[in-house]
Amino acid sequence: MRSYKNIFIFVLSACLVSVGIAQPTGGSKEVDTSSFPYTAEITGNDVLVRSGPGTNFYQCGKLNTGEKVKVVDKQFSWSRIVPPADSFSWISMQYVDVNPNDQTVGTVTGDNVRVYAGSDFVKPHHSTSLQGRLSKGEKVKLLGEQLDDYYKIAPPPFAYLWVSTQFTKAIPEPVVLQPAPQVPTAVGPKVIPGTPSGEPNEPSDANAVTTPAVPKTPLEKYRELKEQVKAENAKPADQQDYTDLKKALSEIAEDEQAGNAARYSQFVLGQIEGYELALQVIKEVALQNQQLEKVKAGIDKAKATKMAKIEDMGKFAIIGEFQTYITYGEGHYRILDEAGKMVCYALPTGPASQMDLSGFIGQKVGLVGEIEPHLATKKALIRFTAIEKQ
């Protein structure tokens, strides 16, 4: 009996070991949260969804453990997310015409019409978080409610909300398998009449089997364009051109069937707008620098021209017409230029103070001396020790 018992225990152990070996050993796949977008799972209950990245922004809803969100950006400890189900926005009724044949469709009648983050806890006129603007002719989906002259609408593609990053956990997105393309039946080799039986001619293009290309999904196109935008932004400022990228992203953003790819494309278009604004600033600064250089060059040229006209007076402090100036008392003089305008005051000192200066009055002279401020008039004063006719 003991031997049978031992055999039973051995077989049971082997089964348990085999089951353990059969379990998958791979760990959970780590998600790169430095690249957007990615899917995240909420890790707490009653997690508040807010209109902006901070607790000072108003509440727009709640999420609970296990619910999933799409994260498109981060700011400090907050994650920007695609609005969850049941989210909504506000738009002023005066800028929307309702389709009489479909009360759920509205047409925007103004330009730069503001759209605000909606909340069941805050009235429209207190909902101050701007999500974006709509242009004349754009369509909005009306949710059948209005309050204080505002329509409740489905969030437009550019609308996002925020949730605290501490209550999110990045998870891998499920892999969606595309259906295998139908490959046409291959055509056999063509036999040219007159050739030996069973010896086909050289294969031609007509015999080639072509596999139809699988069209890319909007999300795949978006991801490719996003990488191209990154590469373009890495170029020098004078080489960046987003024209074609904006056109391609706009096509996805305006595609009603593009789903989340439309939202992501709209977000990248906003980034491009910021890049182009920065490029414009760089160009304007460069233009201003060029203009400043021209002004500086003009000043330097004018200064050089003026300096060239200044007479080299050698040992003299000043050269000009010698005249009396009795306003400040006898013994004061002044120097005039060729146009008869006063250049400076003059006061003899040392040997010059003992000279008879009457013979120099009205004559062009050179004064040897020191230049100092004339405090009474805030002009120049030359205390000269010698005077010579020129």
JOHUJO-V923290 format. One record per residue. RES is the residue in three letters. PSI is psi in radians with two decimals (* if undefined). OMEGA is omega in degrees with one decimal (none if undefined). NEAR is the number of other C-alpha atoms within 10 Angstrom. Layout:
RES;PSI;OMEGA;NEAR
RES;PSI;OMEGA;NEAR
This chain:
MET;-0.72;-179.6;5
ARG;-0.68;-178.6;7
SER;-0.70;177.4;7
TYR;-0.66;179.3;9
LYS;-0.74;179.1;9
ASN;-0.71;178.7;11
ILE;-0.72;-179.1;11
PHE;-0.74;179.9;11
ILE;-0.71;-179.5;11
PHE;-0.80;-179.9;11
VAL;-0.73;-179.9;11
LEU;-0.71;179.2;12
SER;-0.74;179.4;12
ALA;-0.69;179.2;11
CYS;-0.75;-179.7;12
LEU;-0.70;178.7;11
VAL;-0.73;-178.5;11
SER;-0.65;178.2;11
VAL;-0.74;179.1;10
GLY;-0.69;-179.8;11
ILE;-0.55;-176.7;10
ALA;-0.27;-178.3;9
GLN;2.50;178.1;8
PRO;2.41;-175.8;7
THR;-0.19;-177.3;8
GLY;2.42;177.9;6
GLY;3.03;179.4;6
SER;2.53;-177.5;8
LYS;2.27;179.8;8
GLU;2.36;-176.6;9
VAL;2.37;178.3;15
ASP;1.85;-178.6;12
THR;0.08;176.9;17
SER;-0.17;179.5;9
SER;2.41;-177.1;10
PHE;2.69;-2.6;15
PRO;2.92;171.2;19
TYR;2.82;-179.1;19
THR;2.41;179.2;20
ALA;2.64;178.9;24
GLU;2.39;179.2;19
ILE;2.37;-173.8;22
THR;0.15;179.0;17
GLY;2.97;178.1;15
ASN;2.63;-179.9;13
ASP;0.69;177.1;11
VAL;2.15;-175.0;17
LEU;2.35;170.3;19
VAL;2.23;-173.5;25
ARG;2.86;-177.2;26
SER;-0.21;-179.1;29
GLY;3.06;-175.4;23
PRO;1.26;177.8;19
GLY;2.77;-178.5;15
THR;-0.19;177.1;14
ASN;-0.15;175.7;9
PHE;2.61;-172.5;15
TYR;2.77;-177.1;21
GLN;2.37;178.0;21
CYS;0.00;-179.8;25
GLY;-3.06;179.5;22
LYS;2.66;175.4;13
LEU;2.70;-178.1;20
ASN;2.95;-177.4;15
THR;2.31;176.6;14
GLY;-0.34;178.3;14
GLU;2.61;-174.9;14
LYS;2.54;178.2;18
VAL;2.78;176.4;23
LYS;2.04;-178.5;19
VAL;2.21;-177.5;27
VAL;-0.19;-179.3;20
ASP;2.93;176.5;19
LYS;2.65;174.0;18
GLN;1.89;-175.3;13
PHE;-2.09;-176.6;9
SER;0.39;-178.2;11
TRP;2.53;179.9;20
SER;2.28;175.2;24
ARG;2.23;-174.2;24
ILE;2.74;169.8;22
VAL;2.30;-177.4;23
PRO;2.22;178.4;25
PRO;2.99;177.0;19
ALA;2.56;-179.9;9
ASP;0.04;174.3;9
SER;2.74;179.5;20
PHE;2.98;179.0;23
SER;2.91;178.0;26
TRP;2.50;173.6;27
ILE;2.48;-177.8;25
SER;2.35;-177.7;20
MET;-0.50;-174.4;18
GLN;-0.24;-179.4;12
TYR;0.33;-178.3;18
VAL;2.26;172.0;23
ASP;2.21;-179.2;16
VAL;2.34;177.5;17
ASN;2.07;-178.0;11
PRO;-0.41;-179.6;9
ASN;-0.24;178.8;7
ASP;1.76;-174.9;9
GLN;-0.06;179.0;13
THR;-0.03;-177.4;14
VAL;2.26;176.6;18
GLY;2.62;177.9;22
THR;2.27;-180.0;18
VAL;2.32;-175.3;22
THR;0.00;-179.8;18
GLY;3.04;177.6;15
ASP;2.55;179.3;13
ASN;0.77;178.7;12
VAL;2.21;-173.6;16
ARG;2.50;176.5;16
VAL;2.26;-175.8;23
TYR;2.63;177.0;25
ALA;2.23;-177.3;29
GLY;2.65;179.2;31
SER;2.46;174.9;22
ASP;-0.11;-176.4;11
PHE;-0.12;-177.9;12
VAL;2.31;179.2;14
LYS;2.72;-174.8;14
PRO;-0.76;-176.3;23
HIS;-0.15;172.9;13
HIS;-0.04;178.6;12
SER;1.65;-169.9;20
THR;0.01;-178.6;16
SER;1.84;-178.6;16
LEU;2.20;178.7;16
GLN;-0.41;-179.3;21
GLY;-3.00;-178.6;16
ARG;2.60;177.5;15
LEU;2.65;-179.2;20
SER;2.87;-178.6;14
LYS;2.30;179.0;14
GLY;-0.28;179.0;14
GLU;2.65;-177.3;13
LYS;2.58;173.7;17
VAL;2.64;177.7;22
LYS;2.02;-179.3;17
LEU;2.37;-178.1;24
LEU;0.26;172.0;15
GLY;0.19;178.6;11
GLU;2.58;176.2;9
GLN;2.63;-177.1;16
LEU;2.25;176.6;13
ASP;0.84;177.2;10
ASP;0.45;176.0;12
TYR;2.51;173.4;19
TYR;2.48;170.7;25
LYS;2.17;-176.7;25
ILE;2.79;173.3;24
ALA;2.44;-178.5;19
PRO;2.22;176.4;25
PRO;2.96;-177.6;21
PRO;-0.48;-178.0;22
PHE;-0.04;-174.3;21
ALA;2.33;177.6;23
TYR;2.79;175.0;25
LEU;-3.11;-173.1;25
TRP;2.60;177.1;25
VAL;2.58;-179.5;28
SER;2.25;-176.8;21
THR;-0.44;-178.0;19
GLN;-0.30;179.5;12
PHE;0.36;178.4;19
THR;2.63;176.5;23
LYS;2.08;-178.8;16
ALA;2.38;179.5;19
ILE;2.65;178.0;17
PRO;2.49;175.6;13
GLU;2.49;178.1;10
PRO;2.47;179.6;7
VAL;2.12;179.2;6
VAL;2.01;-178.2;6
LEU;2.25;176.8;6
GLN;2.50;177.5;8
PRO;2.44;-178.7;7
ALA;2.34;179.9;7
PRO;2.58;178.1;10
GLN;2.06;-179.8;8
VAL;2.16;-179.5;10
PRO;2.63;-180.0;10
THR;2.33;-178.1;8
ALA;2.48;178.0;10
VAL;2.32;-177.7;10
GLY;2.89;-179.0;10
PRO;2.48;-178.8;15
LYS;2.30;-179.1;14
VAL;2.16;179.1;15
ILE;2.28;178.1;12
PRO;2.45;178.3;9
GLY;-0.21;177.7;6
THR;2.71;179.4;10
PRO;2.48;-178.9;10
SER;2.36;176.8;9
GLY;-0.01;178.4;7
GLU;1.67;-178.3;11
PRO;2.74;175.9;14
ASN;3.06;178.6;13
GLU;2.45;179.9;10
PRO;2.49;178.4;12
SER;3.01;179.2;9
ASP;-0.48;-179.1;7
ALA;-0.41;-178.1;9
ASN;-0.11;-175.2;13
ALA;2.51;178.7;12
VAL;2.12;-179.7;12
THR;2.38;177.3;11
THR;2.10;-178.0;10
PRO;2.40;179.5;10
ALA;2.40;178.1;7
VAL;2.12;-178.8;10
PRO;2.50;-179.6;8
LYS;2.53;176.2;9
THR;2.78;176.9;11
PRO;-0.62;-179.2;21
LEU;-0.68;177.6;17
GLU;-0.73;178.3;12
LYS;-0.76;-179.7;16
TYR;-0.79;-177.3;23
ARG;-0.70;177.7;16
GLU;-0.77;-179.7;11
LEU;-0.64;179.3;19
LYS;-0.75;178.4;19
GLU;-0.63;178.5;11
GLN;-0.62;176.9;14
VAL;-0.75;177.8;20
LYS;-0.78;-179.1;11
ALA;-0.66;179.9;11
GLU;-0.70;-178.9;16
ASN;-0.38;179.9;17
ALA;-0.20;-179.6;11
LYS;2.83;173.0;11
PRO;2.63;-174.1;8
ALA;-0.67;-176.7;16
ASP;-0.06;179.9;9
GLN;-0.09;-176.3;9
GLN;2.33;178.1;16
ASP;2.00;-175.2;15
TYR;0.18;-173.1;16
THR;-0.96;-177.1;9
ASP;-0.63;179.9;10
LEU;-0.71;178.6;17
LYS;-0.70;179.9;19
LYS;-0.80;-178.8;12
ALA;-0.73;179.4;14
LEU;-0.63;178.8;24
SER;-0.63;177.9;16
GLU;-0.70;178.3;14
ILE;-0.74;-177.8;23
ALA;-0.53;-178.4;26
GLU;-0.03;179.9;14
ASP;1.98;-177.8;13
GLU;-0.32;-179.4;11
GLN;0.03;-174.6;11
ALA;-0.23;178.0;18
GLY;-2.31;-177.7;14
ASN;-0.50;179.2;19
ALA;-0.56;178.1;23
ALA;-0.73;179.2;24
ARG;-0.81;-178.8;21
TYR;-0.72;-179.8;26
SER;-0.69;178.3;29
GLN;-0.67;179.5;22
PHE;-0.77;179.6;20
VAL;-0.60;175.7;22
LEU;-0.64;175.6;22
GLY;-0.67;176.3;14
GLN;-0.75;179.6;13
ILE;-0.68;178.2;19
GLU;-0.71;177.2;14
GLY;-0.72;178.3;12
TYR;-0.79;-177.7;16
GLU;-0.60;176.1;17
LEU;-0.75;178.0;12
ALA;-0.70;178.1;13
LEU;-0.68;179.0;16
GLN;-0.71;178.2;13
VAL;-0.75;178.9;12
ILE;-0.74;179.6;14
LYS;-0.73;-179.3;14
GLU;-0.69;177.9;12
VAL;-0.74;178.8;12
ALA;-0.70;179.0;12
LEU;-0.73;178.0;12
GLN;-0.69;178.2;12
ASN;-0.70;177.6;12
GLN;-0.74;179.2;12
GLN;-0.70;178.0;12
LEU;-0.69;178.2;12
GLU;-0.68;177.9;12
LYS;-0.76;179.2;12
VAL;-0.78;179.5;12
LYS;-0.74;178.9;12
ALA;-0.67;178.1;12
GLY;-0.71;178.3;12
ILE;-0.78;179.6;12
ASP;-0.68;179.9;12
LYS;-0.77;179.5;12
ALA;-0.69;179.0;12
LYS;-0.75;180.0;12
ALA;-0.70;178.5;11
THR;-0.75;-179.6;11
LYS;-0.72;179.7;10
MET;-0.57;179.9;10
ALA;-0.46;-178.8;10
LYS;-0.25;-178.3;9
ILE;2.21;-177.8;8
GLU;2.35;175.4;9
ASP;1.91;-174.1;10
MET;0.08;176.4;11
GLY;-2.11;-175.4;10
LYS;-0.22;-174.6;10
PHE;2.49;174.5;17
ALA;-0.54;179.3;15
ILE;2.63;174.2;24
ILE;2.26;179.5;23
GLY;-3.05;-179.5;22
GLU;2.29;-175.1;23
PHE;2.14;-178.5;26
GLN;2.67;175.2;20
THR;2.78;178.4;19
TYR;1.66;-170.1;16
ILE;-0.01;179.9;11
THR;-0.66;-179.2;8
TYR;0.31;175.7;9
GLY;2.86;-179.3;9
GLU;2.50;-179.9;9
GLY;0.04;175.8;13
HIS;2.52;-177.6;15
TYR;2.99;175.9;22
ARG;2.78;179.7;19
ILE;2.28;178.2;26
LEU;2.63;176.1;18
ASP;-3.04;-176.3;15
GLU;-0.40;179.4;9
ALA;-0.01;179.9;6
GLY;0.16;179.0;10
LYS;2.50;-178.8;10
MET;2.34;179.3;14
VAL;-0.79;-178.7;17
CYS;2.98;172.9;19
TYR;2.78;179.2;24
ALA;2.42;-179.4;25
LEU;2.09;-178.4;17
PRO;2.56;177.3;22
THR;2.79;-179.8;15
GLY;-2.35;-178.1;12
PRO;-0.63;-177.2;11
ALA;-0.46;-178.9;18
SER;-0.25;179.9;15
GLN;-0.05;-175.9;10
MET;2.71;171.1;13
ASP;1.92;-172.5;8
LEU;0.04;-176.8;15
SER;-0.52;-179.4;10
GLY;-0.18;-179.9;9
PHE;-0.19;-176.6;16
ILE;2.24;179.9;13
GLY;0.05;-179.0;14
GLN;2.71;173.4;14
LYS;2.14;-174.6;18
VAL;2.91;171.5;19
GLY;2.30;-178.8;23
LEU;2.35;174.7;25
VAL;2.13;-178.8;21
GLY;-2.83;-177.3;23
GLU;2.45;178.4;13
ILE;2.34;178.1;16
GLU;2.87;179.8;12
PRO;2.50;171.9;13
HIS;1.72;-168.7;14
LEU;-0.60;-176.0;9
ALA;-0.57;-176.8;7
THR;-0.05;-177.4;9
LYS;0.51;175.3;8
LYS;-2.93;-178.9;12
ALA;2.56;176.1;14
LEU;2.31;177.2;22
ILE;2.07;172.2;24
ARG;1.80;-172.3;20
PHE;2.49;178.6;23
THR;-0.25;178.9;18
ALA;2.66;179.5;17
ILE;2.38;-179.5;20
GLU;2.45;175.4;13
LYS;2.55;-179.9;14
GLN;*;none;10
